[in-house]
Amino acid sequence: MIKHIFELDRQAQEYAAMELATVNTGGVAEFNRLYRNKFAQLIIEECLTQVDKVNVMLDDPKEKLGASWVGLAIAKHFGLE
């Protein structure tokens, strides 16, 4: 688990560094903003991936629908499409 979080952290840092290098404005504050947003996005996407995995394992159509609604609720709550 912790190893996976560290990987998401690395990806978010890499993303923020690349974006900052492209824009070249904002300094540390902009890096931190980009990093936090990307890290949060990656964690939420991981959660949604787990919901999808559960959905695939379910046989009952009502349970599948329930899992789909959970994923949609999570995405909507955090403002993801």
GUZABA-649242 format. One record per residue: residue number from 1; residue in one letter; chain; x, y, z of N, C-alpha, C, O in turn. Coordinates in Angstrom, 3 decimals, m for minus. Layout:
// GUZABA-649242
  num  residuo  cadena       n.X       n.Y       n.Z      ca.X      ca.Y      ca.Z       c.X       c.Y       c.Z       o.X       o.Y       o.Z
  NUM        A       A         X         Y         Z         X         Y         Z         X         Y         Z         X         Y         Z
...
//
This chain:
// GUZABA-649242
  num  residuo  cadena       n.X       n.Y       n.Z      ca.X      ca.Y      ca.Z       c.X       c.Y       c.Z       o.X       o.Y       o.Z
    1        M       A     0.828    m1.190     0.000     0.000     0.000     0.000     0.872     1.254     0.000     0.707     2.122    m0.857
    2        I       A     1.791     1.354     0.945     2.629     2.544     1.024     3.465     2.688    m0.247     3.672     3.797    m0.738
    3        K       A     3.939     1.567    m0.771     4.718     1.610    m2.008     3.882     2.221    m3.141     4.391     2.991    m3.956
    4        H       A     2.622     1.873    m3.179     1.738     2.386    m4.219     1.520     3.896    m4.042     1.512     4.635    m5.026
    5        I       A     1.347     4.351    m2.814     1.187     5.783    m2.549     2.448     6.538    m2.960     2.369     7.624    m3.535
    6        F       A     3.614     5.957    m2.661     4.872     6.596    m3.071     4.964     6.707    m4.590     5.502     7.684    m5.111
    7        E       A     4.447     5.720    m5.293     4.452     5.780    m6.758     3.534     6.903    m7.243     3.891     7.635    m8.167
    8        L       A     2.373     7.044    m6.639     1.474     8.142    m7.010     2.118     9.486    m6.690     1.985    10.445    m7.451
    9        D       A     2.813     9.545    m5.561     3.536    10.762    m5.179     4.586    11.114    m6.231     4.704    12.270    m6.636
   10        R       A     5.343    10.113    m6.668     6.371    10.330    m7.687     5.749    10.841    m8.980     6.264    11.771    m9.600
   11        Q       A     4.635    10.227    m9.385     3.963    10.650   m10.611     3.475    12.094   m10.502     3.587    12.865   m11.455
   12        A       A     2.941    12.453    m9.351     2.440    13.814    m9.156     3.591    14.815    m9.166     3.461    15.902    m9.731
   13        Q       A     4.720    14.457    m8.543     5.879    15.349    m8.556     6.407    15.536    m9.974     6.740    16.647   m10.386
   14        E       A     6.476    14.442   m10.702     6.964    14.507   m12.086     6.047    15.382   m12.935     6.513    16.204   m13.725
   15        Y       A     4.749    15.197   m12.766     3.777    15.994   m13.505     3.952    17.483   m13.189     4.016    18.313   m14.095
   16        A       A     4.029    17.812   m11.898     4.146    19.209   m11.495     5.436    19.825   m12.026     5.439    20.970   m12.479
   17        A       A     6.524    19.073   m11.972     7.804    19.584   m12.468     7.739    19.841   m13.970     8.233    20.862   m14.449
   18        M       A     7.134    18.921   m14.708     7.021    19.096   m16.161     6.117    20.276   m16.509     6.430    21.065   m17.401
   19        E       A     5.003    20.388   m15.804     4.092    21.510   m16.062     4.769    22.834   m15.728     4.654    23.800   m16.481
   20        L       A     5.465    22.879   m14.618     6.137    24.106   m14.212     7.237    24.475   m15.203     7.437    25.651   m15.506
   21        A       A     7.945    23.472   m15.704     9.000    23.731   m16.687     8.401    24.280   m17.978     9.018    25.105   m18.652
   22        T       A     7.205    23.823   m18.319     6.536    24.281   m19.537     6.045    25.717   m19.378     6.242    26.549   m20.264
   23        V       A     5.408    25.998   m18.255     4.827    27.312   m18.016     5.891    28.294   m17.527     5.892    29.464   m17.907
   24        N       A     6.793    27.802   m16.681     7.915    28.572   m16.137     7.468    29.819   m15.383     8.109    30.866   m15.471
   25        T       A     6.371    29.707   m14.646     5.915    30.802   m13.790     5.407    30.236   m12.476     5.046    29.061   m12.398
   26        G       A     5.379    31.045   m11.475     4.744    30.655   m10.229     5.667    30.077    m9.178     5.343    30.125    m7.991
   27        G       A     6.791    29.540    m9.569     7.754    29.018    m8.614     7.218    27.908    m7.735     6.449    27.056    m8.180
   28        V       A     7.639    27.931    m6.471     7.306    26.863    m5.521     5.806    26.781    m5.268     5.245    25.689    m5.185
   29        A       A     5.166    27.921    m5.146     3.723    27.922    m4.888     2.962    27.239    m6.020     2.033    26.471    m5.772
   30        E       A     3.351    27.514    m7.247     2.679    26.879    m8.395     2.995    25.389    m8.443     2.108    24.584    m8.729
   31        F       A     4.240    25.006    m8.170     4.601    23.588    m8.122     3.737    22.874    m7.090     3.188    21.808    m7.367
   32        N       A     3.617    23.462    m5.901     2.819    22.837    m4.844     1.361    22.688    m5.250     0.740    21.658    m4.987
   33        R       A     0.817    23.710    m5.889    m0.580    23.642    m6.335    m0.758    22.544    m7.369    m1.685    21.741    m7.270
   34        L       A     0.124    22.504    m8.362     0.054    21.470    m9.399     0.216    20.075    m8.795    m0.514    19.146    m9.141
   35        Y       A     1.180    19.945    m7.893     1.436    18.655    m7.250     0.217    18.179    m6.463    m0.226    17.043    m6.633
   36        R       A    m0.326    19.039    m5.605    m1.478    18.638    m4.772    m2.667    18.230    m5.623    m3.316    17.221    m5.346
   37        N       A    m2.954    19.007    m6.653    m4.086    18.678    m7.522    m3.886    17.337    m8.223    m4.805    16.520    m8.287
   38        K       A    m2.687    17.114    m8.745    m2.414    15.869    m9.461    m2.421    14.675    m8.509    m2.969    13.623    m8.839
   39        F       A    m1.816    14.833    m7.329    m1.780    13.744    m6.355    m3.197    13.348    m5.946    m3.516    12.160    m5.888
   40        A       A    m4.037    14.324    m5.664    m5.429    14.047    m5.310    m6.150    13.350    m6.463    m6.888    12.387    m6.251
   41        Q       A    m5.934    13.840    m7.672    m6.572    13.229    m8.841    m6.153    11.768    m8.988    m6.994    10.908    m9.252
   42        L       A    m4.876    11.484    m8.821    m4.384    10.112    m8.959    m4.979     9.191    m7.893    m5.320     8.046    m8.189
   43        I       A    m5.106     9.674    m6.672    m5.693     8.860    m5.607    m7.159     8.567    m5.915    m7.611     7.431    m5.772
   44        I       A    m7.895     9.581    m6.333    m9.312     9.384    m6.663    m9.459     8.410    m7.819   m10.334     7.544    m7.790
   45        E       A    m8.614     8.538    m8.840    m8.668     7.615    m9.970    m8.381     6.184    m9.533    m8.988     5.247   m10.052
   46        E       A    m7.464     6.005    m8.585    m7.182     4.668    m8.047    m8.412     4.103    m7.340    m8.727     2.922    m7.483
   47        C       A    m9.101     4.943    m6.585   m10.323     4.500    m5.910   m11.376     4.067    m6.925   m12.035     3.042    m6.752
   48        L       A   m11.523     4.850    m7.970   m12.498     4.508    m9.008   m12.120     3.221    m9.732   m12.994     2.449   m10.125
   49        T       A   m10.836     2.990    m9.909   m10.370     1.745   m10.519   m10.758     0.556    m9.650   m11.156    m0.487   m10.170
   50        Q       A   m10.646     0.703    m8.338   m11.019    m0.382    m7.430   m12.524    m0.645    m7.478   m12.952    m1.798    m7.419
   51        V       A   m13.323     0.408    m7.583   m14.771     0.241    m7.718   m15.073    m0.525    m9.007   m15.923    m1.415    m9.013
   52        D       A   m14.384    m0.186   m10.091   m14.583    m0.896   m11.356   m14.217    m2.368   m11.235   m14.901    m3.226   m11.794
   53        K       A   m13.144    m2.666   m10.508   m12.729    m4.057   m10.319   m13.789    m4.848    m9.550   m14.073    m6.001    m9.875
   54        V       A   m14.365    m4.221    m8.536   m15.436    m4.876    m7.779   m16.630    m5.097    m8.687   m17.243    m6.164    m8.659
   55        N       A   m16.963    m4.113    m9.483   m18.098    m4.202   m10.391   m17.949    m5.401   m11.335   m18.923    m6.106   m11.601
   56        V       A   m16.751    m5.629   m11.834   m16.501    m6.738   m12.752   m16.710    m8.074   m12.051   m17.154    m9.036   m12.678
   57        M       A   m16.397    m8.145   m10.765   m16.517    m9.406   m10.024   m17.959    m9.752    m9.659   m18.257   m10.904    m9.343
   58        L       A   m18.849    m8.772    m9.698   m20.228    m8.993    m9.288   m21.029    m9.664   m10.399   m20.815    m9.405   m11.583
   59        D       A   m21.950   m10.527    m9.994   m22.812   m11.220   m10.951   m24.212   m10.610   m11.012   m24.815   m10.525   m12.081
   60        D       A   m24.710   m10.195    m9.877   m26.072    m9.665    m9.783   m26.136    m8.281   m10.435   m25.383    m7.381   m10.063
   61        P       A   m27.047    m8.115   m11.417   m27.164    m6.815   m12.091   m27.462    m5.656   m11.126   m27.005    m4.533   m11.340
   62        K       A   m28.228    m5.936   m10.070   m28.531    m4.878    m9.103   m27.269    m4.481    m8.332   m27.051    m3.303    m8.047
   63        E       A   m26.455    m5.459    m8.003   m25.199    m5.150    m7.315   m24.259    m4.379    m8.238   m23.589    m3.441    m7.806
   64        K       A   m24.212    m4.779    m9.519   m23.387    m4.061   m10.489   m23.829    m2.599   m10.595   m23.006    m1.685   m10.646
   65        L       A   m25.133    m2.407   m10.628   m25.669    m1.045   m10.710   m25.283    m0.254    m9.464   m24.928     0.921    m9.552
   66        G       A   m25.355    m0.902    m8.309   m24.972    m0.249    m7.056   m23.514     0.170    m7.075   m23.178     1.284    m6.673
   67        A       A   m22.642    m0.723    m7.543   m21.212    m0.398    m7.614   m20.976     0.744    m8.596   m20.139     1.614    m8.355
   68        S       A   m21.706     0.737    m9.692   m21.565     1.830   m10.671   m21.978     3.159   m10.058   m21.335     4.183   m10.289
   69        W       A   m23.052     3.140    m9.277   m23.502     4.367    m8.622   m22.482     4.861    m7.601   m22.291     6.067    m7.444
   70        V       A   m21.830     3.935    m6.910   m20.791     4.327    m5.960   m19.667     5.053    m6.702   m19.213     6.112    m6.268
   71        G       A   m19.226     4.482    m7.812   m18.181     5.124    m8.605   m18.596     6.497    m9.091   m17.816     7.447    m9.026
   72        L       A   m19.813     6.603    m9.575   m20.306     7.902   m10.044   m20.400     8.914    m8.909   m20.084    10.090    m9.087
   73        A       A   m20.837     8.449    m7.743   m20.948     9.347    m6.588   m19.572     9.863    m6.168   m19.413    11.043    m5.856
   74        I       A   m18.588     8.977    m6.163   m17.229     9.387    m5.800   m16.712    10.419    m6.809   m16.199    11.471    m6.425
   75        A       A   m16.852    10.107    m8.094   m16.373    11.020    m9.127   m17.066    12.378    m9.035   m16.417    13.419    m9.128
   76        K       A   m18.370    12.361    m8.854   m19.120    13.613    m8.762   m18.704    14.397    m7.514   m18.537    15.615    m7.573
   77        H       A   m18.540    13.711    m6.400   m18.170    14.375    m5.148   m16.858    15.141    m5.287   m16.707    16.243    m4.760
   78        F       A   m15.911    14.537    m6.008   m14.600    15.152    m6.173   m14.467    15.960    m7.458   m13.389    16.475    m7.757
   79        G       A   m15.553    16.077    m8.220   m15.536    16.932    m9.407   m14.848    16.342   m10.612   m14.394    17.078   m11.489
   80        L       A   m14.760    15.003   m10.675   m14.166    14.350   m11.851   m15.262    13.951   m12.801   m16.388    13.660   m12.396
   81        E       A   m14.919    13.942   m14.069   m15.874    13.501   m15.088   m15.763    12.007   m15.279   m16.483    11.434   m16.096
//
